[in-house]
């Protein structure tokens, strides 16, 4: 990062802010992976470093008002997500309405992983047959859909609206996304569903023991991911 020079051009004649950045290594290139066989340096830059630089550049261009408005939206989305996760577990803890759904999930869990059930390191619930958690995750998705459509409906709609406002703000200030790039609102929705699922799996891990039967137990309020 201390060995880079750059320059940029900003175009303001389009329907969104458009800029071009050029980067170059300041000192002589000696890294083998960055050299052609002829000894000439390759004209590439690490994509992650490029994205970090673009993000910082855009941030510096934003006004304080835009930054403040964006921060408020991010905080609202985070608060809605935390409350939705807590309220989901509360709903399961204070009623038997979803007992059949919980039973289906528990019966689909790989029993040799008892005490270690979780969504995993993926950004969303894996439901394909190759995953050992796939069958349970499919039932989990169905349960989360029911909760978001019923008991959590109003707060979930507010969460989605706030997330979509962030999408609009990003498009307005940073331009259109690359083709195939997930929207920020969709990544937040996937995160919410994953955190609710992990909260339920955590309760299974803490509640069921080898001597337990398969009746559903209480799900306590939990704000951890």
MARBA-3410 file (N, C-alpha, C, O; in Angstrom, 1 decimal):
225
0.8,-1.2,0.0,0.0,0.0,0.0,0.8,1.3,0.0,0.4,2.3,-0.5 ~ 2.1,1.2,0.5,3.0,2.3,0.5,3.8,2.5,-0.7,4.6,3.4,-0.9 ~ 3.6,1.5,-1.7,4.4,1.5,-2.9,3.6,1.6,-4.1,3.8,1.0,-5.1 ~ 2.5,2.5,-4.0,1.6,2.6,-5.1,1.4,4.1,-5.5,1.2,4.9,-4.6 ~ 1.4,4.4,-6.7,1.0,5.7,-7.2,-0.3,5.5,-8.0,-0.4,4.5,-8.7
-1.1,6.5,-8.1,-2.3,6.4,-8.8,-2.8,7.8,-9.3,-2.4,8.8,-8.8 ~ -3.7,7.8,-10.2,-4.4,9.0,-10.6,-5.8,8.6,-11.1,-6.0,7.4,-11.5 ~ -6.7,9.5,-11.1,-8.1,9.2,-11.5,-8.7,10.3,-12.3,-8.3,11.4,-12.3 ~ -9.8,9.9,-13.0,-10.6,10.9,-13.7,-12.1,10.7,-13.3,-12.6,9.6,-13.2 ~ -12.8,11.8,-13.0,-14.2,11.7,-12.6,-15.0,12.2,-13.8,-14.8,13.3,-14.3
-16.0,11.4,-14.2,-17.0,11.8,-15.3,-18.3,12.2,-14.6,-18.9,11.4,-13.9 ~ -18.7,13.4,-14.9,-20.0,13.9,-14.3,-21.0,14.1,-15.4,-22.0,14.8,-15.2 ~ -20.8,13.5,-16.6,-21.8,13.7,-17.7,-22.6,12.5,-17.9,-23.2,12.3,-18.9 ~ -22.7,11.6,-16.8,-23.6,10.4,-16.9,-24.7,10.6,-15.8,-24.7,11.5,-15.1 ~ -25.5,9.6,-15.8,-26.6,9.6,-14.8,-26.2,9.2,-13.4,-27.0,9.2,-12.5
-24.9,8.8,-13.2,-24.4,8.5,-11.9,-22.9,8.9,-11.9,-22.3,9.0,-13.0 ~ -22.3,9.0,-10.7,-20.9,9.3,-10.6,-20.1,8.2,-11.2,-20.3,7.0,-10.9 ~ -19.2,8.6,-12.1,-18.4,7.6,-12.9,-16.9,8.0,-12.8,-16.6,9.1,-13.2 ~ -16.1,7.1,-12.4,-14.7,7.5,-12.2,-13.8,6.3,-12.7,-14.2,5.1,-12.7 ~ -12.6,6.7,-13.2,-11.6,5.7,-13.6,-10.4,5.9,-12.8,-9.9,7.1,-12.7
-9.8,4.9,-12.3,-8.6,4.9,-11.5,-7.5,4.1,-12.1,-7.8,3.0,-12.6 ~ -6.3,4.6,-12.1,-5.1,3.9,-12.6,-4.1,3.7,-11.5,-3.8,4.7,-10.8 ~ -3.6,2.5,-11.3,-2.6,2.3,-10.2,-1.3,1.8,-10.9,-1.4,1.1,-11.9 ~ -0.2,2.1,-10.2,1.0,1.6,-10.7,2.0,1.4,-9.5,1.9,2.2,-8.5 ~ 2.8,0.4,-9.5,3.8,0.2,-8.4,4.9,1.2,-8.6,5.4,1.4,-9.7
5.2,1.9,-7.6,6.2,3.0,-7.7,7.6,2.5,-7.9,8.4,3.0,-8.7 ~ 8.0,1.5,-7.1,9.4,0.9,-7.3,9.4,-0.1,-8.4,8.3,-0.5,-8.9 ~ 10.5,-0.5,-8.8,10.7,-1.5,-9.9,10.1,-2.8,-9.5,10.3,-3.3,-8.4 ~ 9.3,-3.4,-10.4,8.6,-4.7,-10.2,9.7,-5.9,-10.2,10.4,-6.0,-11.1 ~ 9.7,-6.6,-9.1,10.6,-7.8,-9.0,9.9,-9.1,-8.6,10.5,-10.1,-8.6
8.6,-9.0,-8.3,7.8,-10.2,-7.9,7.7,-11.1,-9.1,7.1,-10.7,-10.2 ~ 8.1,-12.4,-9.0,8.0,-13.3,-10.2,6.6,-13.5,-10.7,6.4,-13.5,-11.9 ~ 5.6,-13.5,-9.8,4.3,-13.8,-10.3,3.7,-12.6,-11.0,2.7,-12.7,-11.7 ~ 4.4,-11.4,-10.9,3.9,-10.2,-11.6,4.7,-9.9,-12.8,4.6,-8.8,-13.4 ~ 5.5,-10.8,-13.3,6.4,-10.6,-14.4,6.1,-11.5,-15.6,5.8,-12.7,-15.4
6.1,-11.0,-16.8,6.0,-11.8,-18.0,7.4,-12.6,-18.2,8.4,-12.2,-17.5 ~ 7.4,-13.6,-19.0,8.6,-14.3,-19.2,9.7,-13.4,-19.8,10.9,-13.6,-19.7 ~ 9.2,-12.4,-20.5,10.2,-11.4,-21.1,10.8,-10.5,-20.1,11.8,-9.8,-20.4 ~ 10.3,-10.6,-18.9,10.8,-9.7,-17.9,10.0,-8.4,-17.7,10.3,-7.6,-16.7 ~ 9.1,-8.2,-18.5,8.2,-7.0,-18.4,7.1,-7.3,-17.3,6.7,-8.4,-17.2
6.8,-6.2,-16.6,5.8,-6.4,-15.5,4.4,-6.6,-16.1,4.1,-6.0,-17.2 ~ 3.6,-7.4,-15.4,2.2,-7.5,-15.8,1.4,-6.3,-15.4,1.6,-5.7,-14.3 ~ 0.5,-5.9,-16.2,-0.3,-4.7,-16.0,-1.6,-5.1,-15.2,-2.7,-4.8,-15.7 ~ -1.5,-5.6,-14.0,-2.7,-6.0,-13.2,-2.5,-5.5,-11.8,-1.3,-5.2,-11.4 ~ -3.5,-5.5,-11.1,-3.5,-5.1,-9.6,-4.4,-6.1,-8.9,-5.5,-6.5,-9.5
-4.1,-6.4,-7.7,-4.9,-7.3,-6.9,-6.3,-6.7,-6.8,-6.5,-5.6,-6.4 ~ -7.4,-7.6,-7.1,-8.7,-7.1,-7.2,-9.2,-6.5,-5.8,-9.9,-5.5,-5.8 ~ -8.8,-7.2,-4.8,-9.2,-6.8,-3.4,-8.6,-5.4,-3.1,-9.3,-4.6,-2.5 ~ -7.4,-5.2,-3.5,-6.7,-3.9,-3.2,-7.4,-2.8,-4.0,-7.6,-1.7,-3.5 ~ -7.8,-3.2,-5.2,-8.5,-2.2,-6.1,-9.8,-1.8,-5.5,-10.2,-0.6,-5.5
-10.6,-2.8,-5.0,-11.9,-2.5,-4.4,-11.8,-1.7,-3.2,-12.6,-0.8,-2.9 ~ -10.7,-1.9,-2.3,-10.5,-1.1,-1.1,-10.2,0.3,-1.5,-10.7,1.2,-0.9 ~ -9.4,0.5,-2.5,-9.1,1.9,-2.9,-10.3,2.6,-3.5,-10.5,3.8,-3.2 ~ -11.1,1.9,-4.3,-12.3,2.5,-4.8,-13.3,2.9,-3.7,-13.8,4.0,-3.7 ~ -13.4,2.0,-2.7,-14.3,2.3,-1.6,-13.9,3.5,-0.8,-14.7,4.3,-0.5
-12.6,3.6,-0.5,-12.0,4.7,0.2,-12.2,6.0,-0.6,-12.5,7.1,0.0 ~ -12.0,5.9,-1.9,-12.1,7.1,-2.7,-13.5,7.6,-2.8,-13.8,8.8,-2.7 ~ -14.5,6.7,-2.9,-15.9,7.1,-2.9,-16.3,7.7,-1.6,-17.0,8.7,-1.5 ~ -15.8,7.1,-0.5,-16.1,7.6,0.8,-15.6,9.0,1.0,-16.4,9.9,1.6 ~ -14.4,9.3,0.5,-13.9,10.7,0.6,-14.7,11.7,-0.2,-14.8,12.9,0.2
-15.4,11.2,-1.3,-16.1,12.1,-2.1,-17.5,12.4,-1.5,-18.1,13.4,-1.9 ~ -18.0,11.6,-0.6,-19.3,11.8,-0.1,-19.3,12.9,0.9,-18.4,13.2,1.6 ~ -20.4,13.6,0.9,-20.6,14.8,1.8,-20.9,14.2,3.2,-21.3,13.0,3.4 ~ -20.7,15.1,4.2,-21.0,14.6,5.6,-22.4,14.3,5.8,-22.8,13.4,6.5 ~ -23.3,15.0,5.1,-24.7,14.7,5.2,-25.1,13.3,4.6,-25.8,12.6,5.3
-24.5,13.0,3.5,-24.7,11.6,2.9,-24.2,10.6,3.9,-24.8,9.6,4.1 ~ -23.0,10.8,4.4,-22.4,9.8,5.4,-23.3,9.6,6.6,-23.5,8.5,7.0 ~ -23.8,10.7,7.1,-24.7,10.7,8.3,-26.0,9.9,8.0,-26.4,9.1,8.8 ~ -26.6,10.2,6.8,-27.8,9.5,6.4,-27.5,8.0,6.2,-28.4,7.2,6.6 ~ -26.4,7.7,5.6,-26.1,6.3,5.4,-25.9,5.5,6.7,-26.3,4.4,6.9
-25.2,6.2,7.6,-24.9,5.6,9.0,-26.2,5.3,9.7,-26.4,4.3,10.3 ~ -27.2,6.2,9.6,-28.5,6.0,10.2,-29.2,4.8,9.6,-29.8,4.0,10.3 ~ -29.1,4.6,8.3,-29.8,3.5,7.7,-29.1,2.2,8.1,-29.8,1.2,8.4 ~ -27.8,2.2,8.1,-27.0,1.0,8.5,-27.4,0.6,10.0,-27.6,-0.6,10.3 ~ -27.5,1.6,10.8,-27.9,1.3,12.2,-29.3,0.8,12.3,-29.6,-0.1,13.1
-30.2,1.3,11.5,-31.6,0.9,11.6,-31.7,-0.6,11.1,-32.4,-1.4,11.7 ~ -31.0,-0.9,10.0,-31.0,-2.3,9.6,-30.4,-3.2,10.6,-31.0,-4.3,10.8 ~ -29.3,-2.8,11.2,-28.7,-3.7,12.3,-29.7,-3.9,13.5,-29.7,-5.0,14.0 ~ -30.4,-2.8,13.9,-31.3,-2.9,15.0,-32.5,-3.8,14.7,-32.9,-4.6,15.5 ~ -33.0,-3.6,13.5,-34.2,-4.5,13.1,-33.7,-6.0,13.0,-34.5,-6.8,13.5
-32.5,-6.2,12.5,-32.1,-7.6,12.4,-31.9,-8.2,13.8,-32.3,-9.4,14.0 ~ -31.3,-7.5,14.7,-31.1,-8.0,16.1,-32.5,-8.3,16.7,-32.7,-9.3,17.4 ~ -33.4,-7.3,16.6,-34.8,-7.5,17.2,-35.5,-8.7,16.6,-36.2,-9.4,17.3 ~ -35.4,-8.8,15.2,-36.1,-9.9,14.6,-35.6,-11.3,15.0,-36.4,-12.2,15.2 ~ -34.3,-11.4,15.2,-33.7,-12.6,15.6,-34.2,-13.0,17.1,-34.6,-14.1,17.4
-34.2,-12.0,17.9,-34.6,-12.1,19.3,-36.1,-12.5,19.3,-36.5,-13.4,20.1 ~ -36.9,-11.8,18.6,-38.4,-12.0,18.6,-38.7,-13.4,18.0,-39.7,-14.0,18.3 ~ -37.9,-13.9,17.0,-38.2,-15.2,16.4,-38.0,-16.3,17.5,-38.9,-17.1,17.6 ~ -37.0,-16.2,18.3,-36.8,-17.2,19.3,-37.8,-17.0,20.4,-38.2,-18.0,21.0 ~ -38.2,-15.8,20.7,-39.3,-15.6,21.7,-40.6,-16.2,21.3,-41.3,-16.8,22.1
-40.9,-16.1,20.0,-42.2,-16.7,19.4,-42.1,-18.2,19.6,-43.1,-18.8,19.9 ~ -41.0,-18.8,19.3,-40.9,-20.2,19.5,-40.9,-20.7,20.9,-41.3,-21.8,21.2 ~ -40.5,-19.8,21.8,-40.4,-20.1,23.2,-41.8,-20.0,23.9,-42.0,-20.7,24.9 ~ -42.7,-19.2,23.3,-43.9,-18.9,24.0,-45.1,-19.4,23.2,-46.1,-18.6,23.0 ~ -45.1,-20.6,22.7,-46.2,-21.1,22.0,-45.8,-22.5,21.3,-44.7,-22.7,21.0
-46.9,-23.3,21.1,-46.6,-24.6,20.5,-47.0,-24.6,19.0,-47.0,-25.7,18.4 ~ -47.3,-23.4,18.5,-47.7,-23.3,17.1,-46.7,-24.0,16.1,-47.1,-24.6,15.1 ~ -45.4,-23.8,16.4,-44.4,-24.2,15.5,-43.7,-25.5,15.9,-42.6,-25.9,15.4 ~ -44.3,-26.2,16.9,-43.7,-27.4,17.4,-43.5,-28.5,16.3,-42.5,-29.1,16.2 ~ -44.5,-28.7,15.4,-44.3,-29.6,14.3,-43.1,-29.3,13.4,-42.4,-30.1,12.9
-42.9,-28.0,13.2,-41.8,-27.5,12.3,-40.5,-27.8,13.0,-39.5,-28.3,12.3 ~ -40.4,-27.5,14.3,-39.2,-27.8,15.0,-38.9,-29.3,15.1,-37.7,-29.7,15.0 ~ -39.9,-30.1,15.2,-39.7,-31.5,15.2,-39.1,-32.0,13.9,-38.3,-32.9,13.9 ~ -39.7,-31.5,12.8,-39.2,-31.9,11.5,-37.7,-31.5,11.3,-36.9,-32.3,10.8 ~ -37.3,-30.3,11.8,-35.9,-29.9,11.7,-35.0,-30.8,12.5,-34.0,-31.3,12.1
-35.5,-31.1,13.8,-34.7,-31.9,14.7,-34.5,-33.3,14.1,-33.4,-33.9,14.2 ~ -35.5,-33.9,13.6,-35.5,-35.3,13.0,-34.6,-35.3,11.8,-34.0,-36.4,11.5 ~ -34.4,-34.2,11.1,-33.6,-34.2,9.9,-32.1,-33.9,10.2,-31.2,-34.0,9.3 ~ -31.8,-33.6,11.4,-30.4,-33.2,11.8,-29.5,-34.5,11.8,-30.0,-35.5,12.3 ~ -28.3,-34.4,11.4,-27.3,-35.5,11.5,-27.0,-35.7,13.0,-26.4,-34.9,13.6
-27.4,-36.8,13.6,-27.3,-37.1,15.0,-25.9,-37.2,15.5,-25.6,-37.0,16.7 ~ -25.0,-37.6,14.6,-23.6,-37.7,15.1,-22.9,-36.3,15.2,-21.8,-36.2,15.7 ~ -23.6,-35.3,14.8,-23.1,-33.9,15.0,-23.8,-33.2,16.1,-23.8,-32.0,16.3 ~ -24.5,-34.0,16.9,-25.3,-33.4,18.1,-24.4,-32.5,18.9,-23.3,-32.9,19.3 ~ -24.9,-31.4,19.2,-24.1,-30.4,20.0,-23.3,-29.5,19.1,-22.7,-28.5,19.6
-23.2,-29.8,17.8,-22.4,-29.0,16.9,-23.2,-28.5,15.7,-22.6,-28.2,14.7 ~ -24.5,-28.5,15.8,-25.3,-28.1,14.7,-25.2,-26.6,14.4,-25.3,-25.9,15.4 ~ -25.0,-26.2,13.2,-25.0,-24.8,12.8,-25.1,-24.7,11.3,-24.9,-25.7,10.6 ~ -25.4,-23.5,10.8,-25.4,-23.3,9.4,-24.1,-23.5,8.8,-24.0,-24.0,7.7 ~ -23.0,-23.0,9.4,-21.7,-23.1,8.9,-21.2,-21.8,8.4,-21.7,-20.7,8.8
-20.1,-21.8,7.6,-19.4,-20.6,7.2,-19.9,-20.0,5.9,-19.4,-19.0,5.4 ~ -21.0,-20.6,5.4,-21.6,-20.0,4.2,-22.4,-18.8,4.5,-22.8,-18.6,5.6 ~ -22.7,-18.0,3.4,-23.5,-16.8,3.6,-25.0,-17.0,3.8,-25.7,-16.2,4.2 ~ -25.4,-18.2,3.4,-26.8,-18.6,3.5,-26.9,-20.1,3.8,-26.0,-20.8,3.8 ~ -28.2,-20.5,4.1,-28.4,-21.9,4.4,-28.2,-22.8,3.2,-28.8,-22.6,2.2
-27.3,-23.8,3.3,-27.1,-24.7,2.2,-28.1,-25.8,2.2,-28.3,-26.5,3.3 ~ -28.9,-26.0,1.1,-30.0,-26.9,1.1,-29.8,-28.1,0.1,-30.7,-28.9,0.0 ~ -28.7,-28.1,-0.5,-28.5,-29.2,-1.5,-28.2,-30.6,-0.8,-27.9,-30.6,0.4 ~ -28.3,-31.6,-1.5,-28.2,-33.0,-1.0,-26.7,-33.3,-0.6,-26.5,-34.2,0.2 ~ -25.8,-32.5,-1.1,-24.4,-32.8,-0.8,-24.0,-32.4,0.6,-23.1,-32.9,1.2
-24.8,-31.5,1.2,-24.6,-31.0,2.6,-25.3,-31.9,3.6,-26.5,-32.2,3.4 ~ -24.6,-32.3,4.6,-25.3,-33.1,5.6,-26.4,-32.3,6.4,-27.3,-32.9,6.9 ~ -26.2,-31.0,6.4,-27.2,-30.2,7.0,-28.3,-29.8,6.1,-29.3,-29.1,6.5 ~ -28.2,-30.2,4.8,-29.2,-29.8,3.8,-30.6,-30.1,4.1,-31.4,-29.2,4.0 ~ -31.0,-31.3,4.5,-32.4,-31.6,4.8,-32.9,-30.8,6.0,-34.0,-30.3,5.9
-32.1,-30.6,7.0,-32.6,-29.8,8.2,-32.7,-28.3,7.7,-33.6,-27.6,8.2 ~ -31.8,-27.9,6.9,-31.8,-26.5,6.5,-33.0,-26.2,5.6,-33.5,-25.1,5.6 ~ -33.5,-27.2,4.8,-34.7,-27.0,4.0,-35.9,-26.8,4.9,-36.7,-25.9,4.7 ~ -36.0,-27.6,6.0,-37.1,-27.4,6.9,-36.9,-26.1,7.7,-37.9,-25.4,8.0 ~ -35.7,-25.7,8.0,-35.4,-24.5,8.7,-35.8,-23.3,7.8,-36.4,-22.3,8.3
-35.5,-23.3,6.5,-36.0,-22.2,5.6,-37.5,-22.0,5.7,-38.0,-20.9,5.7 ~ -38.2,-23.2,5.7,-39.7,-23.1,5.7,-40.2,-22.5,7.0,-41.1,-21.7,6.9 ~ -39.5,-22.8,8.1,-39.9,-22.3,9.4,-39.6,-20.8,9.4,-40.5,-20.0,9.9 ~ -38.5,-20.4,9.0,-38.1,-18.9,9.0,-39.1,-18.1,8.1,-39.5,-17.0,8.5 ~ -39.4,-18.7,6.9,-40.4,-18.0,6.1,-41.7,-17.8,6.8,-42.3,-16.7,6.7
-42.2,-18.8,7.5,-43.4,-18.7,8.2,-43.4,-17.6,9.3,-44.3,-16.8,9.4 ~ -42.3,-17.6,10.1,-42.1,-16.6,11.1,-42.1,-15.2,10.5,-42.7,-14.2,11.0 ~ -41.4,-15.0,9.4,-41.3,-13.7,8.8,-42.6,-13.2,8.1,-42.8,-12.0,8.0 ~ -43.4,-14.2,7.8,-44.7,-13.9,7.1,-45.8,-13.6,8.1,-46.8,-13.1,7.8 ~ -45.6,-14.1,9.4,-46.6,-14.0,10.3,-46.3,-13.1,11.5,-46.4,-11.9,11.5
-45.7,-13.7,12.6,-45.4,-13.0,13.8,-44.5,-11.8,13.6,-44.6,-10.8,14.3 ~ -43.5,-12.0,12.7,-42.5,-11.0,12.5,-42.7,-10.1,11.3,-41.9,-9.3,10.8 ~ -43.9,-10.2,10.7,-44.2,-9.5,9.4,-43.9,-8.0,9.4,-43.2,-7.6,8.5 ~ -44.4,-7.3,10.3,-44.3,-5.8,10.3,-42.8,-5.4,10.4,-42.4,-4.5,9.6 ~ -42.1,-6.0,11.4,-40.7,-5.6,11.6,-39.9,-6.0,10.4,-38.9,-5.4,10.0
-40.2,-7.2,9.8,-39.5,-7.7,8.7,-39.7,-6.8,7.5,-38.7,-6.5,6.7 ~ -40.9,-6.3,7.3,-41.1,-5.3,6.2,-40.3,-4.0,6.4,-39.8,-3.4,5.4 ~ -40.3,-3.6,7.6,-39.5,-2.4,7.9,-38.0,-2.6,7.7,-37.3,-1.7,7.2 ~ -37.5,-3.8,8.1,-36.1,-4.2,7.8,-35.8,-4.2,6.3,-34.8,-3.7,5.9 ~ -36.7,-4.7,5.5,-36.5,-4.8,4.1,-36.5,-3.4,3.5,-35.7,-3.1,2.6
-37.5,-2.5,3.9,-37.5,-1.2,3.4,-36.3,-0.4,3.7,-35.8,0.3,2.9 ~ -35.8,-0.6,4.9,-34.5,0.1,5.3,-33.3,-0.4,4.5,-32.5,0.4,4.0 ~ -33.3,-1.7,4.2,-32.2,-2.3,3.4,-32.3,-1.8,2.0,-31.3,-1.5,1.4 ~ -33.5,-1.7,1.4,-33.7,-1.2,0.1,-33.3,0.2,-0.1,-32.8,0.7,-1.1 ~ -33.5,1.0,1.0,-33.0,2.4,0.9,-31.5,2.5,0.9,-31.0,3.4,0.2
-30.8,1.6,1.5,-29.4,1.5,1.4,-29.0,1.2,0.0,-28.1,1.8,-0.6 ~ -29.7,0.2,-0.7,-29.4,-0.1,-2.1,-29.6,1.2,-2.9,-28.7,1.5,-3.8 ~ -30.6,1.9,-2.7,-30.9,3.1,-3.5,-29.8,4.2,-3.3,-29.3,4.8,-4.2 ~ -29.4,4.3,-2.0,-28.3,5.2,-1.7,-27.0,4.8,-2.3,-26.2,5.7,-2.8 ~ -26.7,3.5,-2.3,-25.5,3.1,-3.0,-25.5,3.3,-4.5,-24.4,3.7,-5.0
-26.6,3.1,-5.1,-26.7,3.3,-6.5,-26.6,4.8,-6.9,-25.9,5.2,-7.8 ~ -27.2,5.6,-6.1,-27.2,7.1,-6.3,-25.7,7.6,-6.1,-25.3,8.5,-6.9 ~ -25.0,7.2,-5.1,-23.7,7.7,-4.8,-22.6,7.0,-5.4,-21.5,7.6,-5.6 ~ -22.7,5.7,-5.7,-21.6,4.9,-6.2,-21.8,4.4,-7.6,-20.9,3.8,-8.2 ~ -23.0,4.5,-8.2,-23.3,4.0,-9.5,-23.9,2.6,-9.4,-24.0,2.0,-8.4
-24.2,2.1,-10.6,-24.8,0.8,-10.7,-23.8,-0.3,-10.3,-22.6,-0.1,-10.5 ~ -24.4,-1.4,-9.8,-23.5,-2.5,-9.4,-23.0,-3.3,-10.7,-23.6,-3.2,-11.8 ~ -22.0,-4.1,-10.5,-21.5,-5.0,-11.6,-22.6,-6.1,-11.8,-23.3,-6.5,-10.9 ~ -22.7,-6.5,-13.0,-23.6,-7.6,-13.3,-23.3,-8.9,-12.5,-22.2,-9.3,-12.4 ~ -24.3,-9.4,-11.9,-24.2,-10.6,-11.0,-23.8,-10.3,-9.6,-23.8,-11.2,-8.8
-23.5,-9.0,-9.3,-23.2,-8.7,-7.9,-24.4,-8.6,-7.0,-25.4,-8.0,-7.4 ~ -24.4,-9.3,-5.9,-25.5,-9.3,-5.0,-25.8,-7.9,-4.4,-24.9,-7.2,-4.1 ~ -27.1,-7.6,-4.3,-27.5,-6.3,-3.7,-27.2,-6.4,-2.2,-27.3,-7.5,-1.6 ~ -26.9,-5.2,-1.6,-26.7,-5.2,-0.2,-27.9,-5.7,0.6,-27.7,-6.4,1.6 ~ -29.1,-5.3,0.1,-30.3,-5.7,0.8,-30.4,-7.2,0.8,-30.9,-7.8,1.8
-30.0,-7.9,-0.3,-30.1,-9.4,-0.3,-29.1,-10.0,0.6,-29.4,-11.0,1.2 ~ -27.9,-9.5,0.7,-27.0,-10.0,1.6,-27.4,-9.9,3.1,-27.2,-10.8,3.9 ~ -28.1,-8.8,3.4,-28.6,-8.6,4.7,-29.8,-9.5,5.0,-29.9,-10.0,6.1 ~ -30.6,-9.8,4.0,-31.7,-10.7,4.2,-31.2,-12.1,4.5,-31.6,-12.8,5.4 ~ -30.1,-12.5,3.7,-29.5,-13.8,3.9,-28.9,-13.9,5.3,-28.9,-14.9,6.0
-28.3,-12.8,5.7,-27.6,-12.8,7.0,-28.7,-12.9,8.1,-28.5,-13.7,9.1 ~ -29.8,-12.2,8.0,-30.9,-12.4,9.0,-31.4,-13.8,9.1,-31.5,-14.3,10.2 ~ -31.6,-14.4,8.0,-32.1,-15.8,8.0,-31.1,-16.8,8.6,-31.4,-17.7,9.3 ~ -29.8,-16.5,8.3,-28.8,-17.4,8.8,-28.7,-17.2,10.3,-28.5,-18.2,11.1 ~ -28.8,-16.0,10.8,-28.7,-15.8,12.3,-29.9,-16.3,13.0,-29.7,-16.9,14.1
-31.1,-16.2,12.4,-32.2,-16.9,13.1,-32.0,-18.4,13.1,-32.3,-19.0,14.2 ~ -31.6,-18.9,12.0,-31.4,-20.4,12.0,-30.3,-20.8,13.0,-30.5,-21.8,13.7 ~ -29.2,-20.1,13.1,-28.1,-20.5,14.0,-28.6,-20.3,15.5,-28.2,-21.1,16.3 ~ -29.5,-19.3,15.7,-30.1,-19.2,17.0,-30.9,-20.4,17.4,-30.8,-20.9,18.6 ~ -31.7,-20.9,16.5,-32.5,-22.1,16.7,-31.6,-23.4,16.9,-31.8,-24.2,17.8
-30.6,-23.5,16.0,-29.7,-24.6,16.1,-28.9,-24.6,17.5,-28.7,-25.6,18.1 ~ -28.6,-23.4,17.9,-27.9,-23.2,19.2,-28.8,-23.7,20.3,-28.3,-24.4,21.3 ~ -30.1,-23.4,20.3,-31.0,-23.9,21.3,-31.1,-25.4,21.3,-31.2,-26.1,22.3 ~ -31.1,-26.0,20.1,-31.1,-27.4,20.0,-29.8,-28.0,20.6,-29.9,-28.9,21.4 ~ -28.7,-27.4,20.3,-27.4,-27.9,20.9,-27.4,-27.8,22.4,-26.9,-28.7,23.1
-28.0,-26.7,23.0,-28.0,-26.5,24.4,-29.1,-27.3,25.1,-28.9,-27.6,26.3 ~ -30.2,-27.6,24.4,-31.3,-28.2,25.1,-31.4,-29.7,25.0,-31.7,-30.4,26.0 ~ -31.1,-30.3,23.9,-31.2,-31.7,23.7,-29.9,-32.5,24.1,-28.8,-32.0,23.8 ~ -30.1,-33.5,24.8,-29.0,-34.4,25.2,-29.3,-35.8,24.7,-30.4,-36.1,24.2 ~ -28.4,-36.7,24.9,-28.6,-38.1,24.4,-29.8,-38.7,25.0,-30.4,-39.6,24.4
-30.2,-38.3,26.2,-31.3,-39.0,26.9,-32.6,-38.3,26.6,-33.7,-38.8,27.0 ~ -32.6,-37.1,25.9,-33.8,-36.4,25.6,-34.6,-37.2,24.5,-34.0,-37.9,23.7 ~ -35.9,-37.0,24.6,-36.7,-37.5,23.4,-36.8,-36.4,22.4,-36.1,-35.4,22.5 ~ -37.6,-36.5,21.4,-37.6,-35.5,20.3,-38.7,-34.5,20.5,-39.1,-33.8,19.5 ~ -39.3,-34.3,21.7,-40.2,-33.3,21.9,-39.5,-31.9,21.9,-38.3,-31.9,22.2
-40.2,-30.9,21.4,-39.5,-29.6,21.3,-39.4,-29.0,22.7,-40.3,-29.2,23.6 ~ -38.4,-28.2,22.9,-38.1,-27.6,24.2,-38.3,-26.1,24.0,-38.7,-25.6,22.9 ~ -37.9,-25.3,25.1,-38.0,-23.9,25.0,-36.9,-23.2,24.2,-35.8,-23.7,24.3 ~ -37.2,-22.2,23.5,-36.2,-21.4,22.8,-36.2,-20.0,23.5,-37.1,-19.2,23.3 ~ -35.0,-19.7,24.2,-34.9,-18.5,24.9,-34.4,-17.4,24.0,-33.8,-17.6,23.0
-34.7,-16.2,24.4,-34.3,-15.0,23.7,-32.8,-15.0,23.6,-32.1,-15.2,24.6 ~ -32.2,-14.7,22.5,-30.8,-14.7,22.3,-30.4,-13.7,21.2,-31.0,-13.8,20.1 ~ -29.5,-12.8,21.4,-29.2,-11.8,20.4,-27.8,-12.1,19.8,-27.3,-11.2,19.1 ~ -27.2,-13.2,20.1,-26.0,-13.5,19.5,-26.2,-14.1,18.2,-27.2,-14.8,17.9 ~ -25.2,-14.0,17.2,-25.3,-14.5,15.9,-25.2,-16.0,15.8,-25.3,-16.6,14.7
END
